[in-house]
């Protein structure tokens, strides 16, 4: 899976600041965001389903992925 | 006599549609307060006017009793011209920060001195004073605003003080030990002098809320009242103390007297704001020299520990907390001090706070003596729903990370959970906001709320409108 569209949030939390734990995927068709587990994204071979436009696509075809 | 400004009567007229006047006699001993307790349980908050208050001996007192004056948040906010009670904190903070000095009028322009009873003519037992709760030891004035002054500067102070009527011209009263009135009292007593004091009862809620403004020492409350009124408060020199102690000219009743030096009497137990009986304490006494009142005076009573007293107190706290937080946390939106938390809890909402901003704000407000726990939430949470607050606590807090605790701070010593012998309290600030956004243009790394769509919800609400639901289970 190409890594250039994946942003991995830092786990380091200076001074105990709040950090969210939710990963997001941006659909390549409608640009809508939906949240998904890091597990399904990292498998690479399981098609993701956009809950906005119902397009199915592999993680490598996502516009952007933000992994928490 | 021409009326010059807002008073209790103008408020009762403004809200006449929300005043309930029960038919027939209602006993001063517990029965009036029982009405308030039952209404609180139903979450109904009309103003109550008792036109036939019945004394313990069965006689009807000719002076009407008004209570529940400020039990409703909506009515209390509206008294200040605030149409949405949720916006009260910002308005209160702004207006009390822009004080208007009082003016002094002569006795002929002061309705509260239409009737003057000096010496033996003055009789506290002629007033329709309530015995509110089963374990109260006797009748208490609960809406008596005690005005004293600092002998070093002459600056006056006013605060609500409970007063146990013990004899025609004698009552104990209880200024909280850390209060400004206690400081004034102790200064007089240190010189072995009696402390002059005047207690006034009954005014427009704007004035009542102004007297509860949390000020520095010494600082008069009259100008804060003016800020809320939008015009100078009218004062008149008291009969006993002259211009050393002024009282509101448009009040209903004034009780004047002296607290003899270093004289203490038992006071209480008394039903307190905590929802428990406060312990019996040693309290000063007031030896009454004079009572003045309007010709057709109305007696105001606050239901202690009920919405009637908690709501105005708590709304003033909201203004104070807003004023403490806003300069250091611009994202603060609203503050609610809920009746469910008595005076101990405050809920504060934030709109997209910056990193660290919520915790800065929590630290600032924890310094406020009255707070015990402050819960910060995002502005999607309804501050006026305890259920919403519990939702935020359940889903947005990791306790070790998100809770600031502090020990050894000033607070209420009436908290039944205090450690034995403790003179200070433990406090907590809870950051129940969601984590902030980290990537511009990407969602916050938190899950979205689940809900039906707006159109479907609107349709559902329309379907439910007008249906008879009285037999549906509520639990």
Interface residues (C-beta under 8 A of the other chain):
Chain A: X7 X9 X15 X16 X17 X18 X19 X20 X21 X22 X23 X24 X26 X33 X35 X64 X66 X68
Chain B: X355 X356 X401 X402 X431 X433 X434 X435 X436 X438 X439 X442 X443 X444 X445 X446 X447 X448
